[in-house]
Amino acid sequence: MAVEAAVELGWERYLGFQGRFVGMHGFGESGKIAEVYQKFGITTDAVVQAAREVMQEVYG
């Protein structure tokens, strides 16, 4: 599981097949941090959901 306010590039090698990424998938966005995070789904709810999905897949 990775949370990154920047781009996803490079995280796949650490996440593997069951990993989840919460963050941006491209470059070049700017604005007020709360608005940018909301737009790209970098939220507490998204992190919790991704963690639950990983735990479910790994541990059943």
N, C-alpha and C positions, 0 to 999 in steps of 0.2 A: 504494500500500500504506500503510495507516495502522494504528498500534497505539495504543489509547487505553484507559486504565483506567476512563474514564467512558463515557458513552453515545455511540453512533454518530452521533447527530443532527448534521447539518451537514457531515459528512465526505464525503458522496456527491458534493458539488460538486467536490471535489478528486480523488476516486478515479476518476470516469468509469465507463464501462461495463466496463472490464477490471480495475479496481482491486479490492483485497481489504481487508476490515476485520477486525481481530482486537481484540475488546473486548466490552464490555457493550452490550446492545441495549435496556436499560431503566434506570430509576432506582430508587433506594431499597434497595440492598443494602449490608449492613455485616457485618463480621466480621474475623477474622484475615486479613491480606492474602494469605497463601499459599493459604488455603482458598477465598477469594473468587476469586482468579485461576484456580485449578484448576477451580472450579465453572463459571466462564464461559469456560474454554478460553483464557485469556490466558497462554499458555505459550510457552517457547522453541520447542518442536516445532510449535506452531500458527503461529508467525511464520515459521519456516523453510518450512513447507508452503505457506503463503499466498504467500510470495515466489517459491517454485518454480513455483507455478501461474501467477502473473503473468508470470514470465519465459517460461514455456512458451507462454502465449497470445500474448504480444507478439512474441517472437523465434522461436517455433516450435521 
